[in-house]
Amino acid sequence: MADPEISTARPTLHQLVVKHTGLGDNDVHKITEQAISSGKSLDRILITRGVDDLKVLSAFSEHLNIELVPKLAGTKVPALFVDTVPLAFARAHDVIAIRKDDDGTIVVACAHPLDFHPQDDLAAMIPAAVRFVLAPRSEVTELINRAFRNRSDGVDDALEDLAEDDIMGLVADLDEGEDLLDVANKAPIIKLVNSLIFQALKLRASDVHFQPYTDRMQVRFRIDGILYDMESIPKNAQDAITSRIKVMGQLDIAERRMPQDGRASVRIGDGEVDVRISVVPTAEGERCVMRLLDKSARVYELDSIGLDEQNLATLNHYVKFPHGIILVTGPTGSGKTTTLYGSLTAISTGDKNILTIEDPVEYQLDGISQVQVNAKKGLTFSAGLRSFLRQDPDVMMVGEIRDVETAEIAIRAAITGHLVFSTVHTNDAPSTVTRLIDLGLEPYLVSSSLVLVVAQRLVRCLCDSCHEWVVPDEHQLAQLRAIGINASQLKDGKMAVANGCTECFHSGFSGRTALYELMPMTDTLRELVMDNVSATVLKRAAVEGGMRTLRSDGNLKVIDGITSPDEVLRVTQLDLT
């Protein structure tokens, strides 16, 4: 960017800075002197002094006669820029292409108008004419992250590189907070693993499996609860990939006979992803599973996790109780943690002391003290819960009730004026009560402390891009009857179907929602618990009292076009007749 000739009749840069920023003459004079003595550019000094960067850029835009673009939202970055310019360079100098003009000129937004050398370097990198404009640094940074996040995941290129380089010598140490978007100059093995994680995140995968076979290593992604075969990696790269994953998790790369667990943290743009790593030995080599926890993608709001108005009102009512136990039940991977976090977020208003003990702490919640279980050090659920009682708590959450000791402490905490949240593993809400009694708790303690049981399952949602409403044929009517829906219950006689498209991996499903079964402990149910009745009797009484079962909640979501009959049939059992 050449410094254009400026007429003496035009305002000086000093005058323009005063005009646009509102600073006084003396302030601008002192800042200018500081810039000269420090060797830093005037624009950077102004911004570090707390002056709004848009105001600073407005002054330079008028002074240099350069276009100012205040907002870059919705901008599509030309592929030529992403393919040519390294991410590290774009970040270091705050530059990003924003369009390609009709004459082929690449228009590049920069946040620092006086950085002439990086601009010259950039013009040399790009095989096209370049014109610079100004844009706020925050807008440029966001667009950089978005552009490099949406580029090709690079898995194919990384696989090609494997054949060209020495595989076993390419396992490097993990950079702290390594950015998955920055694959330039990375060794092929590192590039491949980073690209696979990046690809998994793009496809909303929760887990990445590296499954060794006799002739290959198969990569599989778990998307919306279902495993899909992805890349097939040459067998000779297996050990190097395993070693790379171990390095990421700070595991012992020499140990190949014992299972190991570790964790890593990687960045994708401005977002952070927590990676949990498990490695176990098999007959064909070590098998690795990476669980991806995208911290930036999680929202814990009760009205966004699949609760309809009735169930949402019920849950909101009970989470505000001053004392008692609220239990969430379901198999592993059924969304129990999300429901618990949503409940805690709903009551975390700053006037309550909320403590949790978890194994592990999956996501950090603002305003809530979270403790990680450490069995080796004696910090178990029961020990943590016992110590919480000396911390003047209002609300406590224990990750799971696994034994009678933890259950007894939780119940006594509830009886003594605390609200306690926890989870158990049972098939439905009524079975939770019998499970607690089977653990060894007295029925009167369960009856007096328990206020609400929430059972849940996750089902896949029909894809919004390819879903349509159709009049069901005989096969589809049979599917509806299998879960207890009659054709007369359908809206306008139609049901929603999705045949698959590129947006949903041709599965017909995208995203998941939860089915819920909420069982408040009414007086009738408390009396039945005191009588130590079976789960079947409890369930029948709860249904008569208005409880909607998992199957019934699923049926409503089928009628509303949210999920399919097969999904409801997959995760729920037949209701009592």
Steps between C-alpha positions, in 0.01 A plus 500: 500500500679813384456819700301729263592860446315726741416859411592768750140614479377178648476442878808349657500155656524669840186701428313197369585293809368783719188523283413130494614385845397797714847520658648840580792655313737444788398135536556430132832684510622288796383176334680598180821562692459163672460331161818664368709417809377137520523429131139377496241622253261775605190291436619220730591746779158664477320165526714381793407825677136388485382705203228325297672344199213593264553868588876464447448332165252770396776760546751299295239420236445869437870583525617225261187503283446131557160331520380407850284187542351509854335156487611174338205280600377287210824554306627205294877478483642416155643149491823634348584679825438199726698271269793740464547688826596306818268536794787612723580791265137611479470494880835668568422796274118509522430472128227312314362514145135608486416477128623462146410787268385453142846588370657223710635729773502346848369748758671446836379646830773597744474629855829694508523765227867580561629140476646552151756216503251215571275649234785486248574139603135406459484661157799288402336177629174533310519436123260784422466874538430602861315802635484578871210633707468560873289303749488469883731235644214311669320465166819391323583240768151351491506475122846338505376231737186442299682482167765253607244294695285454189777401264568144395574280798823386338463130580559388141811716466635372832445139392691567176787649700532178700630315199771755438660538842666293766206406720658390822705815547211741480353496849569837658418649835161661537497875496304640792151586377585394145271654234347243267461762228876553481628201303765682301848352531373218722633147466263268310401294806422813702317651205295182455392471865418874519306481175299199621406681822408809298291291260327332794409836651363623167275193486389546864662170606521430871766227475780399262591130494831367367429129452795277402445215255738247343556708185403856601395742769135603465391845616138522616296799615208481739248752368169544682564176687570286189844380386601568137806366319716787373864482390701183455864554600792282382611242755859626496382835641312340793780514758589859412139615530460321831820659627382843390172455685690386810724807482189719483363334814840502677496120518790255505578422134716201604215330690302280259366227728282699743202732445572871539283808537592861440370834384606787280377845413508634145375820342296554187517871432383675814319191629644236729446126474567261787615157376475191722720218384472128573748243370456123547711210362334260255620203295552725195669785687390780727150639459450871565181691570488879524196668655457858379348757731457827312469755777394779267210300356319414820197688620342395826151646494203293613281631217743373233556136599174340381254579780150597385297761686348253747826329595692829501252654743523193724880497507524876554264462796698231677855632441400803708410289803696595811585138586461145382659269243451524124630195314568471126514146365590339172777298332844640418479762228134588557559868575474487880791741550342753264174490696684538831710789371191667359324466836796643690534787251130582547541548876851650499392856569787602728309470826560126538813307589509218242758221517549199273719191509534328162694227326615674291413871493382523140436874467567802718189678627518865605429566864513132599782327690581171325720227648660212311491150650847368579470143626878457534505786752187380681273764350195289418140605450418420861810674638438809288134515594586464868747791479248713312275498807767705678506759219163661585334378177153577370512263201723197440544277200666160521586344166361155572356300788695175473488362852300511820748734672459772238123448495471532879704821512295649214170414668605633839618821331159533338318438827710764677402779265713470183399450138693207354532398134641168386474218246435128511489231232149354466260429212228745600396739775305255724789252496719765659307476826537122520868534408564728801325255732697210348819691585402472865314826572195493722173567313406780742824686418438471125138607541581806710796629296426428135305779322543428127639227273586579137558214256628581153626361170656665196347460155622636168309789344381491141718713274356848441651515151334191356201435724152510347141421597340204323185293525628175656491181294424158646859442614513837672162443663634171638799690647262746665284220642812333641552792737129551571402780258177479301460676166225715654759659733709638213485868410299530175553127452872548424829395660850644461769300316855579390672305224851636549713770341855631506420715804416199717760253371216335302359360822180704514591618851681803634542579866334337799231581751392333821192304597396562859306323772444722805365339816426745783466331838136554585341398831360189331843394377660569839251267668573230243874540558443458875318176419806389295294417188650391168608735224208382287246608762679834540498557126132423466418741782726771354335469157157521659623816674591659167859388436591487133723200423808499278304323228215753522742794482665339199162454330426871539835583339418267207162669452672841511746388231809521723611135483405169341307197631811282465696733729232487769481122467879478529529673839171434682310199625133415465278674752282316749151419385 
